[in-house]
Amino acid sequence: MWLTNSFFDYLQYERCYSEETIKAYREDLRQFEEFVKGENENLNLLEVKAEHVREWIVSLMDKGYTSTSINRKLSSLRSFYKFLLRKGEVTVDPLQKVTGPKNKKPLPVFLRENEMNKLLDEVDFGEGFKGCRDRMIIEMFYATGMRLSELIGLDTCDVDFSSLLIKVTGKRNKQRLIPFGEELKTSMMEYVNVKNESVSVCSDAFFVRENGERLSRSIVENIVKRNLSKVVTLKKRSPHVLRHTFATAMLNNNAELGVIKELLGHESLVTTEIYTHTTFEELKKVYNQAHPRA
């Protein structure tokens, strides 16, 4: 008992941890000690070995704890045994060769094709310049998969209507070319005409406010969130959702992963591969809904 109390004093007075953090550490150690005693009532915390920690991890997983929660509990144990090691109470850290479960990366959130069709073909974006611009922003994200920063930084001279190419500047100022089709060309030309008629101030920026200023991140985020809310109830309704939607739609329509990687401007194919998991999850969902014996 005095060892744990000494540890908590150390956290409070030397590390200046908050009461809530110390409370969490206290609960983690209590839970671990309870497990150890349940396995062997004669075993104390100074005699714990790596195998006991691994068995505890398995028991937590069996109880349904997430990898994030388990790794947080392991962090409490690591701090405790490092403290004991410095104090000379133990000679070996039992967590030295213990690794926690890997945190699963959340799958990208995206809209289905029918939801995007409804958004672009049926939703009323409003009249005039702002309505035309807001719809153009949604369509641009969906048709090109570009990042929010790339859309904001887009200049009018970056759009080549004759070659059907858009030049974007991505992360670390790396530039790439994104092709586009006739449908997007028609929408962009309509937007440019409306912009020229409605915005008197000349600007290099492709997407602007009514006063000619380049759009900010927050304005674009609000435009996307407001309009996605009209067709979906997703918690996440950001521009990145439309980027994910572009990639998923390309993959579902037989585009090669390497091509999608280049269009998105990913450094590594590993980053792009997450979309294969997304489409597989969609396949499983459709199967479970459609197959009579699923």
C-alpha positions in Angstrom: 0.0 0.0 0.0 2.8 2.4 0.9 4.4 1.9 -2.5 1.2 3.0 -4.4 0.7 5.9 -2.0 4.3 7.0 -2.6 3.7 6.8 -6.3 0.6 8.9 -6.2 2.4 11.5 -4.0 5.1 11.6 -6.7 2.4 12.2 -9.4 0.8 14.9 -7.4 3.7 16.9 -6.0 6.6 16.2 -8.4 4.8 15.7 -11.7 1.9 18.0 -10.9 -0.7 15.7 -12.4 -4.4 16.7 -12.1 -6.7 15.0 -9.6 -8.6 13.4 -12.5 -5.4 11.9 -13.9 -4.3 10.6 -10.6 -7.8 9.1 -10.0 -7.5 7.3 -13.4 -4.0 6.0 -12.4 -5.3 4.8 -9.1 -8.2 2.9 -10.7 -5.9 1.3 -13.2 -3.5 0.1 -10.5 -6.3 -1.2 -8.3 -7.8 -3.1 -11.3 -4.4 -4.6 -12.2 -3.7 -5.6 -8.5 -7.1 -7.2 -8.3 -6.4 -9.2 -11.4 -3.0 -10.3 -10.1 -4.4 -11.4 -6.7 -7.2 -13.2 -8.5 -4.6 -15.2 -10.4 -2.4 -15.8 -7.3 -3.3 -14.4 -4.0 0.3 -14.7 -2.7 1.7 -12.5 -5.6 2.4 -8.9 -4.9 3.1 -6.0 -7.3 6.8 -6.2 -6.8 6.9 -9.8 -8.1 4.9 -9.2 -11.3 6.3 -10.6 -14.5 5.7 -9.7 -18.2 3.4 -12.7 -18.5 1.1 -11.4 -15.8 0.7 -8.1 -17.7 0.0 -9.9 -21.0 -2.6 -12.1 -19.3 -4.2 -9.0 -17.9 -4.3 -7.5 -21.4 -6.1 -10.6 -22.7 -8.6 -10.4 -19.9 -9.3 -6.8 -20.7 -9.8 -7.6 -24.4 -12.2 -10.4 -23.4 -14.2 -8.0 -21.4 -14.6 -5.7 -24.5 -12.2 -2.9 -23.6 -11.0 -1.0 -26.7 -7.3 -1.0 -27.6 -7.2 2.7 -26.7 -8.5 2.1 -23.2 -6.1 -0.9 -22.7 -3.1 1.2 -23.9 -4.1 4.0 -21.5 -4.1 1.5 -18.6 -0.7 0.1 -19.7 0.6 3.7 -19.7 -0.4 3.9 -16.0 1.4 0.6 -15.3 4.5 1.8 -17.2 4.7 4.9 -15.1 4.3 2.9 -11.9 7.0 0.4 -12.6 9.5 3.1 -13.9 8.9 4.8 -10.6 9.7 1.5 -8.7 12.8 1.0 -10.8 14.1 4.4 -9.9 13.4 3.8 -6.2 15.2 0.4 -6.4 12.1 -1.5 -5.4 12.3 -3.7 -8.5 15.3 -4.6 -10.6 13.4 -5.4 -13.9 10.6 -3.5 -15.5 7.9 -6.2 -16.3 6.5 -3.9 -19.0 9.8 -3.5 -20.9 9.0 -6.1 -23.5 5.2 -5.8 -23.4 3.4 -4.1 -26.3 -0.2 -3.1 -26.2 -2.9 -3.9 -28.8 -2.7 -1.8 -32.0 -5.3 1.0 -32.2 -7.6 0.4 -35.2 -7.7 3.3 -37.6 -11.3 4.5 -38.1 -12.6 3.9 -41.6 -13.2 7.0 -43.7 -16.7 8.5 -43.7 -18.2 8.9 -47.1 -21.4 9.6 -49.0 -23.0 7.0 -51.2 -23.5 7.7 -54.9 -27.2 8.2 -54.6 -26.7 10.7 -51.8 -24.3 12.7 -53.9 -26.7 12.6 -56.8 -29.4 13.9 -54.5 -27.1 16.7 -53.2 -26.0 17.9 -56.6 -29.2 17.4 -58.5 -32.0 18.0 -56.1 -30.8 20.3 -53.2 -31.5 24.0 -53.6 -28.3 25.9 -53.0 -30.0 29.3 -53.4 -30.1 31.9 -56.0 -27.3 34.2 -57.3 -23.6 34.2 -56.9 -23.5 32.5 -53.4 -25.8 29.7 -54.4 -23.8 29.0 -57.6 -20.5 29.2 -55.7 -21.6 26.9 -52.9 -22.7 24.2 -55.3 -19.5 24.6 -57.2 -17.5 24.0 -54.1 -19.3 20.7 -53.3 -19.0 19.5 -56.9 -15.3 20.5 -57.0 -14.5 18.4 -53.9 -16.5 15.4 -55.2 -15.1 15.6 -58.8 -11.5 16.1 -57.9 -10.9 14.8 -54.4 -8.7 17.8 -53.6 -8.0 18.9 -50.0 -9.6 21.9 -48.3 -6.3 23.8 -48.4 -5.9 23.0 -52.1 -9.4 24.3 -52.9 -8.9 27.5 -50.9 -5.5 28.1 -52.6 -6.8 27.5 -56.1 -6.3 30.4 -58.5 -8.2 31.1 -61.7 -5.0 30.6 -63.7 -4.6 27.1 -62.2 -7.7 25.9 -64.2 -6.9 24.9 -67.8 -10.2 24.6 -69.6 -8.7 23.6 -72.9 -6.7 20.7 -71.5 -9.3 19.9 -68.8 -6.6 20.0 -66.0 -6.4 21.7 -62.6 -3.1 22.4 -61.0 -3.2 22.2 -57.2 -0.5 22.8 -54.6 -0.6 20.1 -51.9 1.3 19.3 -48.8 4.9 20.6 -48.6 4.1 22.8 -51.7 4.1 19.7 -53.9 2.1 20.4 -57.1 0.1 17.9 -59.1 -2.4 17.9 -62.0 -5.9 16.7 -61.6 -8.0 15.9 -64.8 -11.6 16.8 -65.0 -14.6 16.0 -67.3 -17.0 18.0 -69.4 -19.6 18.1 -66.7 -17.3 19.9 -64.2 -16.1 22.1 -67.0 -19.6 23.3 -67.7 -20.2 24.0 -64.0 -17.0 25.8 -63.6 -17.5 28.0 -66.7 -21.0 28.9 -65.4 -19.6 29.8 -62.0 -16.8 31.9 -63.6 -19.5 33.8 -65.6 -21.6 34.4 -62.5 -18.6 35.5 -60.5 -17.5 38.0 -63.2 -21.0 39.5 -63.3 -21.5 39.6 -59.5 -18.0 40.4 -58.0 -16.7 43.7 -59.1 -13.3 43.4 -57.3 -10.7 41.5 -59.4 -9.0 38.6 -57.6 -6.6 35.8 -58.5 -8.5 33.4 -56.3 -10.9 31.0 -58.0 -13.3 30.8 -55.0 -14.1 34.2 -53.5 -16.5 36.0 -51.2 -18.8 38.6 -52.6 -16.2 41.3 -51.8 -13.6 39.5 -53.9 -11.6 38.1 -51.0 -10.3 34.5 -51.0 -12.5 32.1 -49.0 -11.3 31.1 -45.5 -11.2 27.5 -44.2 -14.1 28.2 -41.8 -16.4 29.6 -44.6 -15.8 26.5 -46.8 -16.2 24.1 -43.8 -19.6 25.8 -43.0 -20.7 25.7 -46.6 -20.0 21.9 -46.8 -21.5 21.1 -43.4 -24.7 23.1 -44.0 -25.3 21.4 -47.4 -24.3 17.9 -46.4 -26.8 18.2 -43.6 -29.6 18.4 -46.2 -29.0 14.8 -47.4 -27.2 12.9 -44.7 -27.2 12.6 -40.9 -23.5 11.7 -40.6 -21.8 13.1 -37.5 -18.8 14.2 -39.6 -19.8 16.5 -42.4 -16.5 18.1 -43.4 -14.8 18.7 -46.8 -12.6 15.7 -46.1 -15.8 13.5 -46.2 -16.2 14.6 -49.8 -12.5 13.7 -50.5 -13.2 10.3 -49.1 -16.3 10.1 -51.2 -14.3 10.8 -54.3 -11.8 8.1 -53.6 -14.4 5.5 -52.7 -16.5 6.3 -55.8 -13.4 5.9 -58.0 -12.5 2.6 -56.4 -16.1 1.3 -56.6 -16.0 2.1 -60.3 -12.8 0.0 -61.0 -10.1 2.7 -60.8 -6.7 1.3 -60.0 -5.4 2.1 -56.5 -2.2 3.6 -57.9 -4.2 6.1 -60.0 -6.3 7.1 -57.0 -3.0 7.6 -55.0 -1.8 10.1 -57.6 -5.1 11.9 -57.9 -5.2 12.4 -54.1 -1.6 13.3 -53.8 -0.7 10.6 -51.3 3.0 10.0 -50.6 2.5 6.3 -50.0 0.1 3.7 -51.4 -0.4 2.5 -47.8 -2.4 5.7 -47.1 -4.7 5.0 -50.1 -5.2 1.4 -49.2 -7.6 2.3 -46.4 -10.3 2.9 -49.1 -10.1 -0.8 -50.1 -11.2 -1.6 -46.5 -14.0 1.0 -46.9 -15.4 -0.7 -50.0 -15.0 -4.1 -48.4 -17.1 -3.0 -45.4 -19.7 -1.7 -47.8 -19.7 -5.1 -49.6 -20.2 -6.9 -46.3 -23.1 -4.5 -45.4 -24.8 -5.1 -48.7 -24.3 -8.8 -48.4 -25.8 -8.9 -44.9 -28.8 -6.9 -46.0 -29.4 -8.8 -49.3 -28.5 -12.4 -48.8 -31.3 -14.6 -47.2 -28.8 -16.7 -45.2 -26.4 -13.9 -44.3 
